[in-house]
Amino acid sequence: MSNFAWYSEISCSSDLTQGDLLTQCPIPFPNASMYQAILDNIVAVPEPINIKQGNLVVLSQACDLVNEKLDTVVLCAYWPLTVIMKTSEYFKSKNGKESLRQGKEPAYHLLNRYTSNEIELDYSVVDFHRIYTLPKEYLKAFTITQAHRLRLLPPYREHLSQAFARYFMRVGLPVDIDKEEIKNIYPA
């Protein structure tokens, strides 16, 4: 079996690209009163903004980030596989884990584990249900605070990007072709 690296380690750098894993990144969320104040055209909002922390992976294309074509960055949450297994009986099963590994779960993408002297990452699952956009400059400032972080390397970052694209391009038809009717239309 070939030893093909999944990740590189980045230290205290504002360099930001597709496939960067940002641990415990502060995510600002407007609270309900802020939404109402915005709708009511109130300039000053009395309550502070809610801040949550999350593990995020950068999904915006590397070429767009390098060529300064973006002001905001698209990110998705990722969780340790053990967390997903606690919330779903299916993902506890061998079949569920194998389905993740094979990329058969459209809303999720499995990342390999990684261990070094500085970083330990268990098998993790990118959750395409949880999509965020944050200002690029905000993220660059945050990345400097991370002593050590991981970056997915090609072709694994492109594999993640492809999985995200497949999830987004799904089309739900209002009325599908009847499967029983099509089975019987041209008998063998």
VMD Tcl script that builds the backbone (N, CA, C; Angstrom):
set m [mol new atoms 564]
animate dup $m
set s [atomselect $m all]
$s set {name element resname resid chain x y z} {
  {N N MET 1 A 0.841 -1.177 0.000}
  {CA C MET 1 A 0.000 0.000 0.000}
  {C C MET 1 A 0.890 1.246 0.000}
  {N N SER 2 A 0.564 2.203 -0.835}
  {CA C SER 2 A 1.345 3.426 -0.968}
  {C C SER 2 A 1.090 4.364 0.201}
  {N N ASN 3 A 2.129 5.066 0.609}
  {CA C ASN 3 A 1.992 6.062 1.667}
  {C C ASN 3 A 1.875 7.437 1.008}
  {N N PHE 4 A 0.663 7.829 0.698}
  {CA C PHE 4 A 0.389 9.089 0.019}
  {C C PHE 4 A -0.205 10.045 1.043}
  {N N ALA 5 A 0.463 11.151 1.328}
  {CA C ALA 5 A 0.069 12.057 2.411}
  {C C ALA 5 A -1.291 12.707 2.154}
  {N N TRP 6 A -2.117 12.693 3.187}
  {CA C TRP 6 A -3.413 13.357 3.143}
  {C C TRP 6 A -3.310 14.819 3.538}
  {N N TYR 7 A -2.386 15.140 4.437}
  {CA C TYR 7 A -2.339 16.471 5.044}
  {C C TYR 7 A -0.923 17.027 5.071}
  {N N SER 8 A -0.860 18.346 5.149}
  {CA C SER 8 A 0.386 19.012 5.542}
  {C C SER 8 A 0.057 19.840 6.767}
  {N N GLU 9 A 1.059 20.107 7.576}
  {CA C GLU 9 A 0.872 20.923 8.770}
  {C C GLU 9 A 1.259 22.361 8.466}
  {N N ILE 10 A 0.445 23.290 8.941}
  {CA C ILE 10 A 0.673 24.717 8.770}
  {C C ILE 10 A 0.810 25.309 10.172}
  {N N SER 11 A 1.781 26.203 10.359}
  {CA C SER 11 A 1.993 26.820 11.666}
  {C C SER 11 A 1.877 28.331 11.582}
  {N N CYS 12 A 1.055 28.898 12.447}
  {CA C CYS 12 A 0.934 30.358 12.646}
  {C C CYS 12 A 1.054 31.141 11.349}
  {N N SER 13 A 0.196 30.879 10.404}
  {CA C SER 13 A 0.244 31.538 9.111}
  {C C SER 13 A -1.143 32.041 8.744}
  {N N SER 14 A -1.195 33.192 8.085}
  {CA C SER 14 A -2.484 33.713 7.618}
  {C C SER 14 A -2.826 33.145 6.243}
  {N N ASP 15 A -1.957 32.307 5.703}
  {CA C ASP 15 A -2.209 31.653 4.423}
  {C C ASP 15 A -3.470 30.799 4.556}
  {N N LEU 16 A -4.408 30.980 3.649}
  {CA C LEU 16 A -5.683 30.288 3.710}
  {C C LEU 16 A -5.998 29.724 2.334}
  {N N THR 17 A -6.339 28.435 2.291}
  {CA C THR 17 A -6.682 27.828 1.017}
  {C C THR 17 A -7.704 26.715 1.204}
  {N N GLN 18 A -8.199 26.235 0.093}
  {CA C GLN 18 A -9.155 25.132 0.068}
  {C C GLN 18 A -8.569 23.938 0.808}
  {N N GLY 19 A -9.385 23.324 1.661}
  {CA C GLY 19 A -8.937 22.144 2.393}
  {C C GLY 19 A -8.308 22.442 3.737}
  {N N ASP 20 A -8.203 23.719 4.126}
  {CA C ASP 20 A -7.663 24.044 5.447}
  {C C ASP 20 A -8.656 23.647 6.522}
  {N N LEU 21 A -8.165 22.988 7.569}
  {CA C LEU 21 A -8.989 22.614 8.710}
  {C C LEU 21 A -8.748 23.622 9.828}
  {N N LEU 22 A -9.814 24.271 10.260}
  {CA C LEU 22 A -9.735 25.292 11.297}
  {C C LEU 22 A -10.445 24.762 12.538}
  {N N THR 23 A -9.691 24.512 13.602}
  {CA C THR 23 A -10.290 23.941 14.812}
  {C C THR 23 A -10.733 25.042 15.764}
  {N N GLN 24 A -11.892 24.816 16.335}
  {CA C GLN 24 A -12.479 25.732 17.319}
  {C C GLN 24 A -12.531 27.176 16.810}
  {N N CYS 25 A -12.962 27.332 15.584}
  {CA C CYS 25 A -13.084 28.649 14.963}
  {C C CYS 25 A -14.329 29.354 15.511}
  {N N PRO 26 A -14.195 30.592 15.991}
  {CA C PRO 26 A -15.374 31.336 16.449}
  {C C PRO 26 A -16.281 31.690 15.259}
  {N N ILE 27 A -17.565 31.359 15.405}
  {CA C ILE 27 A -18.544 31.615 14.352}
  {C C ILE 27 A -19.600 32.566 14.920}
  {N N PRO 28 A -19.661 33.806 14.407}
  {CA C PRO 28 A -20.676 34.740 14.904}
  {C C PRO 28 A -22.057 34.421 14.341}
  {N N PHE 29 A -23.057 34.442 15.215}
  {CA C PHE 29 A -24.449 34.202 14.834}
  {C C PHE 29 A -25.308 35.356 15.336}
  {N N PRO 30 A -26.054 36.002 14.450}
  {CA C PRO 30 A -27.012 37.004 14.937}
  {C C PRO 30 A -28.076 36.315 15.796}
  {N N ASN 31 A -28.487 36.988 16.871}
  {CA C ASN 31 A -29.570 36.424 17.679}
  {C C ASN 31 A -30.914 36.921 17.141}
  {N N ALA 32 A -32.010 36.409 17.693}
  {CA C ALA 32 A -33.356 36.719 17.180}
  {C C ALA 32 A -33.646 38.213 17.208}
  {N N SER 33 A -33.223 38.908 18.267}
  {CA C SER 33 A -33.509 40.344 18.345}
  {C C SER 33 A -32.727 41.116 17.276}
  {N N MET 34 A -31.565 40.605 16.909}
  {CA C MET 34 A -30.786 41.252 15.845}
  {C C MET 34 A -31.503 41.118 14.507}
  {N N TYR 35 A -32.058 39.951 14.232}
  {CA C TYR 35 A -32.803 39.771 12.982}
  {C C TYR 35 A -33.963 40.749 12.916}
  {N N GLN 36 A -34.686 40.846 14.015}
  {CA C GLN 36 A -35.834 41.750 14.035}
  {C C GLN 36 A -35.386 43.201 13.883}
  {N N ALA 37 A -34.283 43.568 14.532}
  {CA C ALA 37 A -33.778 44.942 14.422}
  {C C ALA 37 A -33.384 45.253 12.977}
  {N N ILE 38 A -32.791 44.301 12.312}
  {CA C ILE 38 A -32.413 44.495 10.908}
  {C C ILE 38 A -33.663 44.681 10.059}
  {N N LEU 39 A -34.668 43.853 10.286}
  {CA C LEU 39 A -35.920 43.959 9.532}
  {C C LEU 39 A -36.641 45.274 9.817}
  {N N ASP 40 A -36.482 45.790 11.034}
  {CA C ASP 40 A -37.114 47.054 11.415}
  {C C ASP 40 A -36.244 48.269 11.099}
  {N N ASN 41 A -35.116 48.036 10.402}
  {CA C ASN 41 A -34.174 49.102 10.041}
  {C C ASN 41 A -33.612 49.859 11.240}
  {N N ILE 42 A -33.421 49.159 12.329}
  {CA C ILE 42 A -32.791 49.760 13.511}
  {C C ILE 42 A -31.282 49.617 13.347}
  {N N VAL 43 A -30.578 50.718 13.480}
  {CA C VAL 43 A -29.134 50.709 13.243}
  {C C VAL 43 A -28.379 50.068 14.396}
  {N N ALA 44 A -28.661 50.482 15.611}
  {CA C ALA 44 A -27.949 49.951 16.777}
  {C C ALA 44 A -28.748 48.806 17.382}
  {N N VAL 45 A -28.077 47.696 17.623}
  {CA C VAL 45 A -28.722 46.534 18.208}
  {C C VAL 45 A -28.221 46.400 19.644}
  {N N PRO 46 A -29.141 46.334 20.611}
  {CA C PRO 46 A -28.733 46.374 22.008}
  {C C PRO 46 A -28.036 45.110 22.518}
  {N N GLU 47 A -28.335 43.948 21.950}
  {CA C GLU 47 A -27.782 42.709 22.476}
  {C C GLU 47 A -26.523 42.300 21.713}
  {N N PRO 48 A -25.593 41.656 22.407}
  {CA C PRO 48 A -24.385 41.204 21.709}
  {C C PRO 48 A -24.697 40.037 20.769}
  {N N ILE 49 A -23.813 39.849 19.843}
  {CA C ILE 49 A -23.956 38.753 18.890}
  {C C ILE 49 A -23.576 37.441 19.578}
  {N N ASN 50 A -24.201 36.350 19.182}
  {CA C ASN 50 A -23.853 35.036 19.726}
  {C C ASN 50 A -22.612 34.513 19.012}
  {N N ILE 51 A -21.719 33.914 19.767}
  {CA C ILE 51 A -20.508 33.316 19.201}
  {C C ILE 51 A -20.500 31.832 19.560}
  {N N LYS 52 A -20.398 30.992 18.538}
  {CA C LYS 52 A -20.234 29.556 18.746}
  {C C LYS 52 A -18.874 29.178 18.190}
  {N N GLN 53 A -18.355 28.061 18.621}
  {CA C GLN 53 A -17.094 27.574 18.074}
  {C C GLN 53 A -17.348 26.284 17.320}
  {N N GLY 54 A -16.617 26.115 16.238}
  {CA C GLY 54 A -16.777 24.901 15.461}
  {C C GLY 54 A -15.511 24.540 14.726}
  {N N ASN 55 A -15.408 23.276 14.400}
  {CA C ASN 55 A -14.336 22.805 13.535}
  {C C ASN 55 A -14.834 22.950 12.111}
  {N N LEU 56 A -14.084 23.698 11.296}
  {CA C LEU 56 A -14.527 24.023 9.946}
  {C C LEU 56 A -13.445 23.654 8.933}
  {N N VAL 57 A -13.885 23.299 7.742}
  {CA C VAL 57 A -12.968 23.058 6.634}
  {C C VAL 57 A -13.324 24.029 5.515}
  {N N VAL 58 A -12.294 24.616 4.902}
  {CA C VAL 58 A -12.487 25.587 3.818}
  {C C VAL 58 A -12.857 24.845 2.538}
  {N N LEU 59 A -13.984 25.262 1.926}
  {CA C LEU 59 A -14.443 24.646 0.686}
  {C C LEU 59 A -14.315 25.574 -0.518}
  {N N SER 60 A -14.111 26.857 -0.293}
  {CA C SER 60 A -13.924 27.774 -1.429}
  {C C SER 60 A -12.706 27.328 -2.229}
  {N N GLN 61 A -12.786 27.517 -3.528}
  {CA C GLN 61 A -11.727 27.064 -4.420}
  {C C GLN 61 A -10.407 27.795 -4.156}
  {N N ALA 62 A -9.322 27.045 -4.177}
  {CA C ALA 62 A -7.991 27.606 -3.937}
  {C C ALA 62 A -7.673 28.727 -4.924}
  {N N CYS 63 A -8.034 28.549 -6.190}
  {CA C CYS 63 A -7.722 29.564 -7.203}
  {C C CYS 63 A -8.440 30.876 -6.904}
  {N N ASP 64 A -9.661 30.814 -6.393}
  {CA C ASP 64 A -10.398 32.035 -6.050}
  {C C ASP 64 A -9.777 32.732 -4.845}
  {N N LEU 65 A -9.294 31.957 -3.893}
  {CA C LEU 65 A -8.651 32.547 -2.714}
  {C C LEU 65 A -7.305 33.170 -3.080}
  {N N VAL 66 A -6.504 32.471 -3.860}
  {CA C VAL 66 A -5.180 32.966 -4.251}
  {C C VAL 66 A -5.291 34.212 -5.125}
  {N N ASN 67 A -6.260 34.223 -6.022}
  {CA C ASN 67 A -6.402 35.350 -6.952}
  {C C ASN 67 A -7.276 36.483 -6.409}
  {N N GLU 68 A -7.547 36.447 -5.096}
  {CA C GLU 68 A -8.296 37.521 -4.423}
  {C C GLU 68 A -9.661 37.780 -5.073}
  {N N LYS 69 A -10.358 36.711 -5.455}
  {CA C LYS 69 A -11.670 36.858 -6.084}
  {C C LYS 69 A -12.817 36.750 -5.078}
  {N N LEU 70 A -12.491 36.511 -3.805}
  {CA C LEU 70 A -13.519 36.313 -2.795}
  {C C LEU 70 A -13.326 37.245 -1.609}
  {N N ASP 71 A -14.420 37.757 -1.094}
  {CA C ASP 71 A -14.398 38.485 0.175}
  {C C ASP 71 A -14.831 37.576 1.316}
  {N N THR 72 A -15.656 36.575 0.981}
  {CA C THR 72 A -16.116 35.617 1.980}
  {C C THR 72 A -15.710 34.211 1.552}
  {N N VAL 73 A -15.621 33.345 2.537}
  {CA C VAL 73 A -15.141 31.979 2.319}
  {C C VAL 73 A -16.239 31.004 2.721}
  {N N VAL 74 A -16.447 29.982 1.897}
  {CA C VAL 74 A -17.414 28.928 2.195}
  {C C VAL 74 A -16.714 27.848 3.010}
  {N N LEU 75 A -17.366 27.459 4.110}
  {CA C LEU 75 A -16.817 26.442 5.002}
  {C C LEU 75 A -17.914 25.474 5.406}
  {N N CYS 76 A -17.523 24.274 5.794}
  {CA C CYS 76 A -18.461 23.318 6.366}
  {C C CYS 76 A -17.892 22.799 7.672}
  {N N ALA 77 A -18.798 22.400 8.554}
  {CA C ALA 77 A -18.392 21.828 9.834}
  {C C ALA 77 A -17.880 20.411 9.620}
  {N N TYR 78 A -16.945 20.019 10.469}
  {CA C TYR 78 A -16.552 18.613 10.519}
  {C C TYR 78 A -16.531 18.161 11.972}
  {N N TRP 79 A -16.821 16.879 12.158}
  {CA C TRP 79 A -16.954 16.286 13.485}
  {C C TRP 79 A -16.135 15.003 13.539}
  {N N PRO 80 A -15.644 14.638 14.716}
  {CA C PRO 80 A -15.036 13.310 14.827}
  {C C PRO 80 A -16.062 12.245 14.478}
  {N N LEU 81 A -15.631 11.206 13.821}
  {CA C LEU 81 A -16.523 10.100 13.460}
  {C C LEU 81 A -17.243 9.571 14.691}
  {N N THR 82 A -16.558 9.544 15.835}
  {CA C THR 82 A -17.181 9.033 17.065}
  {C C THR 82 A -18.405 9.857 17.459}
  {N N VAL 83 A -18.421 11.145 17.179}
  {CA C VAL 83 A -19.582 11.995 17.480}
  {C C VAL 83 A -20.752 11.606 16.586}
  {N N ILE 84 A -20.485 11.415 15.297}
  {CA C ILE 84 A -21.542 11.014 14.355}
  {C C ILE 84 A -22.092 9.642 14.746}
  {N N MET 85 A -21.206 8.755 15.197}
  {CA C MET 85 A -21.632 7.415 15.602}
  {C C MET 85 A -22.560 7.473 16.817}
  {N N LYS 86 A -22.374 8.446 17.692}
  {CA C LYS 86 A -23.244 8.579 18.876}
  {C C LYS 86 A -24.631 9.081 18.506}
  {N N THR 87 A -24.740 9.791 17.385}
  {CA C THR 87 A -26.031 10.363 17.007}
  {C C THR 87 A -26.791 9.494 16.016}
  {N N SER 88 A -26.156 8.449 15.508}
  {CA C SER 88 A -26.802 7.628 14.483}
  {C C SER 88 A -26.440 6.153 14.649}
  {N N GLU 89 A -27.452 5.335 14.848}
  {CA C GLU 89 A -27.242 3.884 14.930}
  {C C GLU 89 A -26.637 3.356 13.625}
  {N N TYR 90 A -27.072 3.937 12.506}
  {CA C TYR 90 A -26.576 3.486 11.212}
  {C C TYR 90 A -25.064 3.657 11.111}
  {N N PHE 91 A -24.537 4.810 11.531}
  {CA C PHE 91 A -23.102 5.046 11.415}
  {C C PHE 91 A -22.287 4.306 12.471}
  {N N LYS 92 A -22.956 3.721 13.453}
  {CA C LYS 92 A -22.273 2.823 14.389}
  {C C LYS 92 A -21.974 1.483 13.718}
  {N N SER 93 A -22.809 1.137 12.751}
  {CA C SER 93 A -22.695 -0.175 12.107}
  {C C SER 93 A -21.530 -0.218 11.121}
  {N N LYS 94 A -21.074 -1.432 10.851}
  {CA C LYS 94 A -20.020 -1.622 9.847}
  {C C LYS 94 A -20.483 -1.113 8.489}
  {N N ASN 95 A -21.753 -1.374 8.154}
  {CA C ASN 95 A -22.286 -0.925 6.861}
  {C C ASN 95 A -22.295 0.589 6.763}
  {N N GLY 96 A -22.674 1.252 7.826}
  {CA C GLY 96 A -22.709 2.713 7.828}
  {C C GLY 96 A -21.328 3.317 7.656}
  {N N LYS 97 A -20.356 2.779 8.391}
  {CA C LYS 97 A -18.975 3.289 8.283}
  {C C LYS 97 A -18.404 2.998 6.897}
  {N N GLU 98 A -18.718 1.834 6.359}
  {CA C GLU 98 A -18.237 1.495 5.017}
  {C C GLU 98 A -18.885 2.389 3.970}
  {N N SER 99 A -20.153 2.700 4.153}
  {CA C SER 99 A -20.850 3.594 3.236}
  {C C SER 99 A -20.219 4.986 3.257}
  {N N LEU 100 A -19.849 5.463 4.436}
  {CA C LEU 100 A -19.118 6.740 4.550}
  {C C LEU 100 A -17.785 6.655 3.813}
  {N N ARG 101 A -17.058 5.576 4.067}
  {CA C ARG 101 A -15.735 5.408 3.456}
  {C C ARG 101 A -15.822 5.398 1.935}
  {N N GLN 102 A -16.865 4.785 1.405}
  {CA C GLN 102 A -17.038 4.692 -0.043}
  {C C GLN 102 A -17.631 5.954 -0.666}
  {N N GLY 103 A -18.011 6.923 0.170}
  {CA C GLY 103 A -18.580 8.159 -0.362}
  {C C GLY 103 A -20.022 8.020 -0.812}
  {N N LYS 104 A -20.745 7.085 -0.222}
  {CA C LYS 104 A -22.132 6.841 -0.624}
  {C C LYS 104 A -23.154 7.625 0.195}
  {N N GLU 105 A -22.685 8.448 1.123}
  {CA C GLU 105 A -23.580 9.274 1.940}
  {C C GLU 105 A -23.468 10.710 1.441}
  {N N PRO 106 A -24.406 11.181 0.616}
  {CA C PRO 106 A -24.252 12.473 -0.058}
  {C C PRO 106 A -24.029 13.668 0.864}
  {N N ALA 107 A -24.570 13.640 2.069}
  {CA C ALA 107 A -24.460 14.795 2.964}
  {C C ALA 107 A -23.195 14.781 3.816}
  {N N TYR 108 A -22.371 13.743 3.658}
  {CA C TYR 108 A -21.188 13.603 4.504}
  {C C TYR 108 A -19.969 13.194 3.684}
  {N N HIS 109 A -18.794 13.531 4.227}
  {CA C HIS 109 A -17.540 13.128 3.591}
  {C C HIS 109 A -16.560 12.734 4.685}
  {N N LEU 110 A -15.986 11.555 4.565}
  {CA C LEU 110 A -15.069 11.032 5.571}
  {C C LEU 110 A -13.640 11.502 5.309}
  {N N LEU 111 A -13.022 12.050 6.356}
  {CA C LEU 111 A -11.608 12.456 6.304}
  {C C LEU 111 A -10.768 11.443 7.061}
  {N N ASN 112 A -9.572 11.227 6.586}
  {CA C ASN 112 A -8.655 10.292 7.219}
  {C C ASN 112 A -8.143 10.849 8.538}
  {N N ARG 113 A -7.677 9.986 9.388}
  {CA C ARG 113 A -7.083 10.412 10.654}
  {C C ARG 113 A -5.654 10.881 10.417}
  {N N TYR 114 A -5.102 11.568 11.423}
  {CA C TYR 114 A -3.737 12.099 11.305}
  {C C TYR 114 A -3.163 12.242 12.708}
  {N N THR 115 A -1.904 11.859 12.846}
  {CA C THR 115 A -1.230 12.009 14.130}
  {C C THR 115 A 0.207 12.455 13.898}
  {N N SER 116 A 0.598 13.481 14.662}
  {CA C SER 116 A 1.998 13.916 14.690}
  {C C SER 116 A 2.296 14.348 16.120}
  {N N ASN 117 A 3.477 14.881 16.345}
  {CA C ASN 117 A 3.816 15.388 17.676}
  {C C ASN 117 A 2.953 16.580 18.055}
  {N N GLU 118 A 2.464 17.319 17.069}
  {CA C GLU 118 A 1.734 18.562 17.320}
  {C C GLU 118 A 0.217 18.439 17.198}
  {N N ILE 119 A -0.244 17.531 16.336}
  {CA C ILE 119 A -1.673 17.475 15.999}
  {C C ILE 119 A -2.165 16.039 16.021}
  {N N GLU 120 A -3.380 15.876 16.551}
  {CA C GLU 120 A -4.034 14.583 16.456}
  {C C GLU 120 A -5.459 14.811 15.949}
  {N N LEU 121 A -5.769 14.164 14.840}
  {CA C LEU 121 A -7.092 14.241 14.242}
  {C C LEU 121 A -7.603 12.822 14.074}
  {N N ASP 122 A -8.739 12.529 14.672}
  {CA C ASP 122 A -9.364 11.223 14.500}
  {C C ASP 122 A -10.066 11.212 13.145}
  {N N TYR 123 A -10.523 10.037 12.705}
  {CA C TYR 123 A -11.368 10.019 11.521}
  {C C TYR 123 A -12.460 11.049 11.750}
  {N N SER 124 A -12.713 11.872 10.747}
  {CA C SER 124 A -13.688 12.949 10.894}
  {C C SER 124 A -14.640 12.961 9.719}
  {N N VAL 125 A -15.824 13.531 9.968}
  {CA C VAL 125 A -16.872 13.565 8.955}
  {C C VAL 125 A -17.237 15.020 8.681}
  {N N VAL 126 A -17.064 15.434 7.423}
  {CA C VAL 126 A -17.506 16.764 7.009}
  {C C VAL 126 A -19.012 16.679 6.797}
  {N N ASP 127 A -19.719 17.637 7.387}
  {CA C ASP 127 A -21.176 17.653 7.370}
  {C C ASP 127 A -21.640 18.758 6.425}
  {N N PHE 128 A -22.116 18.392 5.245}
  {CA C PHE 128 A -22.540 19.377 4.253}
  {C C PHE 128 A -23.878 20.041 4.603}
  {N N HIS 129 A -24.554 19.556 5.662}
  {CA C HIS 129 A -25.752 20.235 6.150}
  {C C HIS 129 A -25.390 21.559 6.810}
  {N N ARG 130 A -24.183 21.664 7.336}
  {CA C ARG 130 A -23.745 22.835 8.090}
  {C C ARG 130 A -22.762 23.638 7.249}
  {N N ILE 131 A -23.297 24.608 6.516}
  {CA C ILE 131 A -22.506 25.436 5.605}
  {C C ILE 131 A -22.440 26.850 6.165}
  {N N TYR 132 A -21.248 27.399 6.180}
  {CA C TYR 132 A -21.039 28.746 6.709}
  {C C TYR 132 A -20.293 29.587 5.684}
  {N N THR 133 A -20.475 30.898 5.776}
  {CA C THR 133 A -19.601 31.826 5.064}
  {C C THR 133 A -19.103 32.825 6.090}
  {N N LEU 134 A -17.812 33.069 6.036}
  {CA C LEU 134 A -17.188 34.039 6.931}
  {C C LEU 134 A -16.252 34.912 6.111}
  {N N PRO 135 A -16.042 36.152 6.553}
  {CA C PRO 135 A -15.138 37.037 5.816}
  {C C PRO 135 A -13.720 36.459 5.749}
  {N N LYS 136 A -13.129 36.565 4.582}
  {CA C LYS 136 A -11.788 36.026 4.373}
  {C C LYS 136 A -10.780 36.654 5.334}
  {N N GLU 137 A -10.847 37.961 5.532}
  {CA C GLU 137 A -9.893 38.635 6.420}
  {C C GLU 137 A -10.065 38.179 7.870}
  {N N TYR 138 A -11.279 37.927 8.270}
  {CA C TYR 138 A -11.554 37.390 9.614}
  {C C TYR 138 A -10.874 36.031 9.776}
  {N N LEU 139 A -11.022 35.167 8.775}
  {CA C LEU 139 A -10.421 33.836 8.845}
  {C C LEU 139 A -8.901 33.900 8.817}
  {N N LYS 140 A -8.351 34.795 8.026}
  {CA C LYS 140 A -6.891 34.946 7.991}
  {C C LYS 140 A -6.364 35.378 9.358}
  {N N ALA 141 A -7.081 36.287 10.016}
  {CA C ALA 141 A -6.674 36.719 11.353}
  {C C ALA 141 A -6.777 35.553 12.335}
  {N N PHE 142 A -7.809 34.737 12.191}
  {CA C PHE 142 A -7.953 33.581 13.083}
  {C C PHE 142 A -6.843 32.559 12.864}
  {N N THR 143 A -6.482 32.307 11.606}
  {CA C THR 143 A -5.482 31.264 11.333}
  {C C THR 143 A -4.139 31.579 11.984}
  {N N ILE 144 A -3.819 32.846 12.141}
  {CA C ILE 144 A -2.555 33.223 12.796}
  {C C ILE 144 A -2.549 32.766 14.253}
  {N N THR 145 A -3.723 32.692 14.875}
  {CA C THR 145 A -3.808 32.289 16.278}
  {C C THR 145 A -3.642 30.790 16.464}
  {N N GLN 146 A -3.716 30.033 15.386}
  {CA C GLN 146 A -3.582 28.578 15.488}
  {C C GLN 146 A -2.118 28.182 15.337}
  {N N ALA 147 A -1.552 27.680 16.422}
  {CA C ALA 147 A -0.137 27.293 16.398}
  {C C ALA 147 A 0.114 26.215 15.350}
  {N N HIS 148 A -0.794 25.273 15.246}
  {CA C HIS 148 A -0.663 24.177 14.279}
  {C C HIS 148 A -2.040 23.827 13.750}
  {N N ARG 149 A -2.129 23.666 12.443}
  {CA C ARG 149 A -3.373 23.234 11.815}
  {C C ARG 149 A -3.040 22.359 10.619}
  {N N LEU 150 A -4.067 21.710 10.112}
  {CA C LEU 150 A -3.886 20.799 8.984}
  {C C LEU 150 A -4.490 21.380 7.715}
  {N N ARG 151 A -3.895 20.971 6.611}
  {CA C ARG 151 A -4.396 21.321 5.279}
  {C C ARG 151 A -4.484 20.040 4.472}
  {N N LEU 152 A -5.675 19.766 3.924}
  {CA C LEU 152 A -5.826 18.627 3.019}
  {C C LEU 152 A -4.981 18.856 1.774}
  {N N LEU 153 A -4.310 17.832 1.337}
  {CA C LEU 153 A -3.479 17.915 0.139}
  {C C LEU 153 A -4.211 17.331 -1.059}
  {N N PRO 154 A -3.832 17.760 -2.273}
  {CA C PRO 154 A -4.375 17.116 -3.473}
  {C C PRO 154 A -3.964 15.643 -3.475}
  {N N PRO 155 A -4.772 14.756 -3.940}
  {CA C PRO 155 A -6.089 14.928 -4.547}
  {C C PRO 155 A -7.227 14.890 -3.526}
  {N N TYR 156 A -6.887 14.806 -2.222}
  {CA C TYR 156 A -7.927 14.644 -1.200}
  {C C TYR 156 A -8.794 15.894 -1.044}
  {N N ARG 157 A -8.205 17.079 -1.209}
  {CA C ARG 157 A -9.038 18.293 -1.110}
  {C C ARG 157 A -9.985 18.395 -2.305}
  {N N GLU 158 A -9.552 17.969 -3.490}
  {CA C GLU 158 A -10.427 17.977 -4.661}
  {C C GLU 158 A -11.526 16.907 -4.527}
  {N N HIS 159 A -11.173 15.796 -3.878}
  {CA C HIS 159 A -12.154 14.744 -3.614}
  {C C HIS 159 A -13.252 15.275 -2.696}
  {N N LEU 160 A -12.864 16.037 -1.676}
  {CA C LEU 160 A -13.830 16.689 -0.786}
  {C C LEU 160 A -14.685 17.686 -1.568}
  {N N SER 161 A -14.056 18.484 -2.398}
  {CA C SER 161 A -14.771 19.477 -3.197}
  {C C SER 161 A -15.782 18.807 -4.125}
  {N N GLN 162 A -15.399 17.704 -4.712}
  {CA C GLN 162 A -16.295 16.958 -5.599}
  {C C GLN 162 A -17.490 16.407 -4.818}
  {N N ALA 163 A -17.248 15.917 -3.605}
  {CA C ALA 163 A -18.342 15.407 -2.779}
  {C C ALA 163 A -19.314 16.533 -2.422}
  {N N PHE 164 A -18.777 17.708 -2.114}
  {CA C PHE 164 A -19.606 18.881 -1.806}
  {C C PHE 164 A -20.443 19.259 -3.031}
  {N N ALA 165 A -19.826 19.248 -4.202}
  {CA C ALA 165 A -20.541 19.583 -5.443}
  {C C ALA 165 A -21.663 18.586 -5.715}
  {N N ARG 166 A -21.383 17.297 -5.502}
  {CA C ARG 166 A -22.423 16.277 -5.713}
  {C C ARG 166 A -23.605 16.510 -4.775}
  {N N TYR 167 A -23.310 16.882 -3.532}
  {CA C TYR 167 A -24.388 17.142 -2.577}
  {C C TYR 167 A -25.229 18.325 -3.039}
  {N N PHE 168 A -24.565 19.371 -3.503}
  {CA C PHE 168 A -25.270 20.575 -3.910}
  {C C PHE 168 A -26.030 20.408 -5.215}
  {N N MET 169 A -25.562 19.546 -6.100}
  {CA C MET 169 A -26.202 19.447 -7.413}
  {C C MET 169 A -27.371 18.468 -7.434}
  {N N ARG 170 A -27.701 17.869 -6.296}
  {CA C ARG 170 A -28.830 16.935 -6.259}
  {C C ARG 170 A -30.100 17.633 -6.742}
  {N N VAL 171 A -30.920 16.891 -7.453}
  {CA C VAL 171 A -32.189 17.426 -7.943}
  {C C VAL 171 A -33.296 16.518 -7.433}
  {N N GLY 172 A -34.209 17.107 -6.686}
  {CA C GLY 172 A -35.369 16.361 -6.221}
  {C C GLY 172 A -36.532 16.613 -7.173}
  {N N LEU 173 A -37.009 15.567 -7.815}
  {CA C LEU 173 A -38.110 15.711 -8.764}
  {C C LEU 173 A -39.455 15.706 -8.036}
  {N N PRO 174 A -40.390 16.552 -8.469}
  {CA C PRO 174 A -41.697 16.568 -7.812}
  {C C PRO 174 A -42.472 15.279 -8.063}
  {N N VAL 175 A -42.315 14.723 -9.264}
  {CA C VAL 175 A -42.949 13.449 -9.600}
  {C C VAL 175 A -41.931 12.653 -10.399}
  {N N ASP 176 A -41.553 11.505 -9.883}
  {CA C ASP 176 A -40.579 10.652 -10.562}
  {C C ASP 176 A -41.326 9.652 -11.447}
  {N N ILE 177 A -40.597 8.957 -12.292}
  {CA C ILE 177 A -41.178 7.893 -13.121}
  {C C ILE 177 A -41.553 6.745 -12.189}
  {N N ASP 178 A -42.747 6.239 -12.352}
  {CA C ASP 178 A -43.243 5.161 -11.500}
  {C C ASP 178 A -42.393 3.912 -11.716}
  {N N LYS 179 A -41.761 3.407 -10.633}
  {CA C LYS 179 A -40.844 2.276 -10.788}
  {C C LYS 179 A -41.567 0.971 -11.107}
  {N N GLU 180 A -42.779 0.778 -10.607}
  {CA C GLU 180 A -43.527 -0.442 -10.923}
  {C C GLU 180 A -43.990 -0.432 -12.377}
  {N N GLU 181 A -44.408 0.727 -12.846}
  {CA C GLU 181 A -44.871 0.842 -14.230}
  {C C GLU 181 A -43.722 0.588 -15.207}
  {N N ILE 182 A -42.556 1.158 -14.940}
  {CA C ILE 182 A -41.422 1.002 -15.861}
  {C C ILE 182 A -40.919 -0.442 -15.880}
  {N N LYS 183 A -41.025 -1.140 -14.745}
  {CA C LYS 183 A -40.617 -2.548 -14.696}
  {C C LYS 183 A -41.447 -3.391 -15.660}
  {N N ASN 184 A -42.723 -3.062 -15.783}
  {CA C ASN 184 A -43.657 -3.901 -16.547}
  {C C ASN 184 A -43.890 -3.425 -17.980}
  {N N ILE 185 A -43.267 -2.345 -18.398}
  {CA C ILE 185 A -43.556 -1.778 -19.696}
  {C C ILE 185 A -42.947 -2.611 -20.844}
  {N N TYR 186 A -41.768 -3.158 -20.627}
  {CA C TYR 186 A -41.139 -4.002 -21.653}
  {C C TYR 186 A -40.779 -5.340 -20.987}
  {N N PRO 187 A -41.723 -6.249 -20.905}
  {CA C PRO 187 A -41.427 -7.522 -20.242}
  {C C PRO 187 A -40.308 -8.265 -20.946}
  {N N ALA 188 A -39.537 -8.980 -20.164}
  {CA C ALA 188 A -38.388 -9.738 -20.701}
  {C C ALA 188 A -38.825 -10.922 -21.508}
}
mol reanalyze $m
mol bondsrecalc $m
mol representation Tube
mol addrep $m
